Amino acid sequence: MIAKTPQAPYYAVIFTSVRTDNHEGYAEMAAKMIELAQQQDGFLGMESVRNEYGITVSYWQDLNAIQSWRNHVEHTVAKDKGRKEWYKSFKTRIARVEQDYGFVKGS
């Protein structure tokens, strides 16, 4: 589903990854992180796809909200486990969204 975001500006955290063959516990941890992120102040939404690469974009009100999420204890545990077990490589990018527009067929 496409995230419903507010009028720009806001921020996007783009997490791109390549997984290992180890899938044990990954889906459960990913679901827990989504649930936890949604509870954070400043969280605006998320979109995620996985094929050969995984791409997750989360949207945040400001840089302080992103920093708080980055330092959240449970998120830190998940990141450490990801480095050790689930990811061959990953890249995180933070961008300021200056424009936001779209289209919905039939509306």
C-alpha positions in Angstrom: 0.0 0.0 0.0 1.2 3.5 -0.7 1.7 5.5 2.5 -0.5 8.5 3.0 1.9 11.3 3.8 1.3 14.9 4.8 2.1 17.9 2.7 5.8 18.3 2.2 8.4 18.9 3.6 9.0 15.8 5.6 11.8 13.1 5.5 12.2 9.7 4.0 14.5 7.0 5.2 15.4 4.6 2.4 16.7 1.2 3.5 18.0 -1.0 0.7 19.2 -4.5 1.4 20.5 -7.8 0.1 19.6 -10.7 2.3 21.5 -13.8 3.3 20.0 -17.3 2.9 19.2 -17.3 6.7 15.5 -16.4 7.1 15.1 -17.7 10.6 13.3 -15.2 12.8 13.4 -12.4 10.1 9.7 -12.1 9.3 8.8 -12.0 13.0 11.4 -9.3 13.7 10.4 -7.3 10.6 6.8 -7.3 11.8 7.8 -6.3 15.3 9.8 -3.4 13.9 7.0 -2.2 11.7 4.6 -2.2 14.7 7.1 -0.5 16.9 8.0 2.2 14.3 4.3 3.0 13.9 4.2 3.8 17.6 7.0 6.4 17.4 6.4 10.1 17.6 6.9 11.6 14.1 6.3 8.4 12.2 4.3 9.1 9.0 4.1 5.9 7.1 6.0 3.1 5.3 6.3 1.3 2.0 8.3 -1.9 1.5 9.0 -4.4 -1.3 11.3 -7.4 -1.6 12.6 -9.2 -4.6 16.3 -9.7 -5.3 16.8 -6.5 -3.3 14.7 -5.2 -0.4 13.6 -1.6 -0.3 11.8 -0.1 2.6 11.0 3.6 2.7 9.8 5.0 6.0 8.5 8.6 6.3 9.2 10.8 9.3 8.1 14.3 10.4 11.7 15.5 11.1 15.3 14.5 11.7 14.7 14.3 15.5 12.1 11.6 15.0 14.5 9.6 12.7 17.3 9.9 15.3 15.0 8.7 18.1 14.0 5.7 16.0 17.6 5.0 15.1 18.5 4.9 18.8 15.5 3.0 20.0 16.7 0.0 22.1 14.7 -2.7 20.3 15.5 -1.2 16.9 19.2 -1.3 17.8 18.9 -5.0 18.8 17.2 -5.7 15.4 19.9 -3.8 13.5 22.7 -5.8 15.2 21.0 -9.1 14.4 20.5 -8.0 10.8 24.2 -7.3 10.4 25.2 -10.6 12.0 22.6 -12.9 10.4 20.2 -11.5 7.8 22.0 -9.1 5.5 24.8 -9.5 3.0 24.7 -5.8 2.6 22.5 -2.8 3.2 22.5 1.0 2.7 20.4 3.6 4.5 19.8 7.0 3.0 17.9 9.9 4.5 16.3 12.5 2.2 14.1 15.5 2.7 10.9 15.3 0.6 10.3 18.6 -1.1 7.3 17.7 -3.2 4.6 15.0 -2.9 2.0 14.4 -5.6 0.2 11.4 -7.0 -2.6 9.8 -8.9 -5.4 7.3 -8.0 -7.3 5.8 -10.9 -11.0 6.4 -10.7 -10.9 9.4 -8.3 
